[in-house]
Amino acid sequence: MSTRIDTSAGLAVVRVQAVSEGSVTSSRGGRRRGIPDFRRSHVSFSPGTVASLAVVLLAVGWALFPEFFTFQSPIAGNNQALASPSSQHWFGTDALGRDLYTRVVYGASNSLRAAVIAVFVGATVGSLIGTTAGTIRGRTDAIFMRFVDVLLSIPTLLLSLSVIILLGFGVVNAAIAVGVAAVASFARLSRSKALQVSTSDYVEAAYGSGATFGQVLLRLVLPNSLGPIVALAALQTGTAILGISTLGFLGYGAQPPTPEWGLIIAEGRNYVATSPWVTVLPGVVLVAVVLATNHLSHHIQNRDSWRTSP
């Protein structure tokens, strides 16, 4: 085994070359064991993955370009209150005569935008806490992780309600509240990954070459810890959509007449017996998007789906 240390640019790069019996084949067309052969690589996409991707892309299209999917107003109503689904009103109308499909389409913008904000807040704050604790270790690690334990001890919905009561009602405040509730999950994951990376040879060599803690954290630890965090962020997107819809259903999120999926379902809960489509169809859309994002996140986490053929 041979090791070379390059101290250029203030950071150490450790290159380890291990040669053992069977690890390298002959030079006549062979390849190293464990190194992917990109000529034979393939990625498998199951029908469920394709369907989930289609659902997510449709929801993103609704959020970005709602006017391309409907020409009606999400706020203005007509004289046909609680009309059943038809070719003119695909999801029917609500109690005020507003086209329900249009409100669901425009509601995707508020729900998905809030979910992105929530995941960004949780991932940024949680990763910073976890990575710093895992890299410094010692007393700093103990203090940071006790704070994370306190967050984990509080039920997610209760923590979100506590934050939104302090901030006030609204879609953005609901997103921040859901993001705060997700900080603990990102912190624990990033800390475990940082503990693994910070004990690597190239990190020790970087400190030995004079690199500062900030350089090691930003250039070595964080980039090598992003894989699991990205997968968790994909999983938390569906959880954030569900959490924001829950706050909207309870009246702590978007306020009428703003179209938002949780609020739309809440507005139709009094008409379930006579007009079930008012809550069932928006609920089906919400469940479909949440399940689709969860399926895609598990697909990202499942390394077997991305491995190359032997």
Buried (B, 14 or more C-beta within 10 A) or exposed (E): EEEEBEBEEEBBBBEEEEEEEEEBEEEEEEEEEEEBEEEEEEEEEEEEBEBBBEBBEBBEBBBEEBEEBBEBEBBEBBEBBBBEBEEEBBBBBBBBBBBBBBBBBBBBBBBBBBBBBBBBBBBEBBBBBBBBBBBBBEEEBEEBBEBBEEBBEEEBBEBBBBBBEEBEBBBBBBBBBBBBBBBBBBBBBBBBBBBEBBEBEBBBBBBEBEBEEEBBBEBBBBEBBBEBBEBBBBBBBBBBBBBBBBBBBBEBBBEEBBBBBBBBBBBBEEBEEEBBBBBBBBBEBBEBBBBBBBBBBBBBBEEEBBEEEE
